[in-house]
């Protein structure tokens, strides 16, 4: 739960960033998708599933896919910020996950 609170705060703070003409409904859908993935990642890292890196890596790939999907709405700067933040949070639990994110950062 200690991990989920900062994630929720990040999502809420980011809600006003990079909207680029996006409707409120679209923005809410995007924020909900990121919040759902963040919630699952936080539960994975804080719960008994942390030993299974394959599941965490799948969630990381979903997070990366969501940043690609919403790249136009978020903007390059926000995408990089989100990916960097996620990599920093996953580093203690899943080095392969960090590699997935770093690869995405290099390619974007």
C-alpha positions in Angstrom: 0.0 0.0 0.0 2.9 2.3 0.7 3.9 1.9 -3.0 0.3 2.5 -4.4 -0.1 5.9 -2.8 2.8 7.6 -4.7 1.6 5.9 -7.9 -1.9 7.3 -7.4 -0.5 10.7 -6.7 1.6 10.6 -9.9 -1.4 9.6 -11.9 -3.5 12.4 -10.5 -0.7 15.0 -11.0 -0.1 13.8 -14.5 -3.8 14.1 -15.3 -3.4 17.8 -16.2 -0.2 17.4 -18.3 0.0 17.0 -22.0 -3.7 16.9 -22.9 -3.1 18.2 -26.5 -6.8 18.7 -27.3 -7.9 15.4 -25.8 -11.5 15.2 -24.6 -12.1 14.7 -20.9 -13.6 11.3 -21.6 -10.6 10.2 -23.6 -8.3 11.6 -20.9 -10.2 9.7 -18.2 -10.0 6.5 -20.2 -6.2 6.9 -20.6 -5.7 7.8 -16.9 -7.8 4.8 -15.9 -5.7 2.4 -18.1 -2.4 3.7 -16.6 -3.9 3.6 -13.0 -5.0 0.0 -13.6 -1.5 -1.1 -14.8 0.2 0.8 -12.0 -2.1 -0.8 -9.4 -1.3 -4.3 -10.8 2.4 -3.6 -10.8 2.3 -2.3 -7.2 0.4 -5.3 -6.0 2.8 -7.6 -7.8 5.9 -6.0 -6.3 4.4 -5.7 -2.8 2.6 -9.0 -2.7 3.7 -12.7 -2.9 3.9 -12.6 -6.7 7.1 -10.6 -6.8 9.2 -13.7 -7.2 7.6 -14.4 -10.6 9.3 -11.9 -12.9 7.5 -13.1 -16.0 4.2 -11.6 -14.8 5.9 -8.4 -13.8 7.6 -8.2 -17.2 4.3 -8.7 -18.9 2.8 -5.8 -16.9 5.8 -3.7 -17.8 5.3 -4.4 -21.5 1.6 -3.4 -21.1 2.7 -0.2 -19.5 5.1 0.5 -22.4 2.4 -0.3 -24.9 0.1 2.2 -23.1 2.7 4.9 -23.4 3.0 4.2 -27.1 -0.8 4.2 -27.5 -1.2 7.5 -25.8 2.1 9.1 -27.0 0.3 11.8 -29.0 -1.9 12.8 -26.0 0.9 12.7 -23.5 3.7 14.2 -25.5 7.3 13.0 -25.7 8.4 14.7 -22.5 5.6 13.1 -20.4 6.2 9.7 -21.9 9.9 9.8 -21.0 9.1 11.0 -17.5 6.5 8.2 -17.0 8.9 5.5 -18.3 11.8 6.8 -16.3 9.7 6.8 -13.1 8.4 3.3 -13.7 11.9 2.0 -14.4 13.1 3.5 -11.1 10.3 1.9 -9.2 10.8 -1.5 -10.8 14.6 -1.6 -10.5 14.7 -3.4 -7.1 12.4 -6.1 -8.2 12.8 -6.7 -11.9 16.0 -5.8 -13.8 14.6 -7.3 -17.0 11.7 -5.0 -16.7 14.0 -2.0 -16.5 15.7 -3.3 -19.6 12.4 -3.3 -21.4 11.7 0.3 -20.4 15.3 1.5 -21.2 15.0 -0.1 -24.7 11.8 1.8 -25.2 13.4 5.0 -24.0 16.2 4.6 -26.5 13.9 3.8 -29.4 11.5 6.7 -28.8 
